[in-house]
Amino acid sequence: MIALSCGDQSWAALPHGRALEIIRLLGFDRVDIVLGVNPRHLVAAEVAGGPGAASAALTASLERLSLSVA
């Protein structure tokens, strides 16, 4: 069986938590997390300023929705 995932940038116009909720509601259990210079949700420069806090927040969201990183 092929394990599919969905990118969090698929719903870039929504807040990150809502995008993750939609991904879960669509039946995905894995998500591709985009971290870059100009993404809507996770901006590399902001994450670099507090990687522990960013990681903790993302982990909490993923656990709440039973999602894992693809």
C-alpha positions as CSV (number, residue, x, y, z in Angstrom):
1,M,0.0,0.0,0.0
2,I,1.3,3.5,-0.8
3,A,1.4,6.0,2.0
4,L,0.2,9.4,0.8
5,S,0.8,12.8,2.4
6,C,-0.4,16.3,1.8
7,G,1.6,19.5,1.9
8,D,0.7,22.1,4.5
9,Q,1.1,24.8,1.8
10,S,-1.9,23.4,0.0
11,W,-4.0,25.8,2.0
12,A,-1.5,28.6,2.4
13,A,-4.3,31.2,2.7
14,L,-5.5,29.6,6.0
15,P,-3.8,29.7,9.4
16,H,-1.4,26.8,9.8
17,G,-3.6,25.0,12.4
18,R,-6.6,25.1,10.0
19,A,-4.5,23.8,7.1
20,L,-3.5,20.9,9.3
21,E,-7.1,20.3,10.3
22,I,-8.2,20.1,6.7
23,I,-5.4,17.7,5.8
24,R,-6.6,15.4,8.6
25,L,-10.3,15.8,7.7
26,L,-9.4,14.7,4.2
27,G,-8.1,11.4,5.6
28,F,-4.3,12.0,5.4
29,D,-2.2,10.9,8.4
30,R,1.0,12.4,7.1
31,V,1.9,15.9,6.2
32,D,4.7,17.6,4.3
33,I,5.9,20.6,6.3
34,V,7.2,23.4,4.2
35,L,9.9,25.6,5.8
36,G,11.4,28.3,3.6
37,V,12.2,31.9,3.0
38,N,8.7,33.0,1.8
39,P,6.1,30.3,2.9
40,R,2.9,31.3,4.5
41,H,3.2,29.2,7.6
42,L,6.7,28.4,8.7
43,V,9.3,31.1,7.9
44,A,12.8,29.8,8.2
45,A,14.1,33.0,9.8
46,E,11.4,33.0,12.5
47,V,12.0,29.3,13.3
48,A,15.7,29.9,13.5
49,G,15.1,32.5,16.1
50,G,13.4,30.0,18.4
51,P,13.7,26.5,17.1
52,G,12.7,24.8,20.3
53,A,9.4,26.8,20.6
54,A,8.6,26.3,17.0
55,S,9.2,22.6,17.3
56,A,7.1,22.3,20.4
57,A,4.2,24.2,18.8
58,L,4.3,22.1,15.7
59,T,4.6,18.9,17.6
60,A,1.6,19.8,19.7
61,S,-0.5,20.5,16.6
62,L,0.5,17.3,15.0
63,E,-0.2,15.2,18.1
64,R,-3.6,16.8,18.6
65,L,-4.6,15.9,15.0
66,S,-2.8,12.5,15.0
67,L,-0.6,13.6,12.1
68,S,3.0,12.7,11.5
69,V,5.6,14.4,9.3
70,A,6.0,12.6,5.9
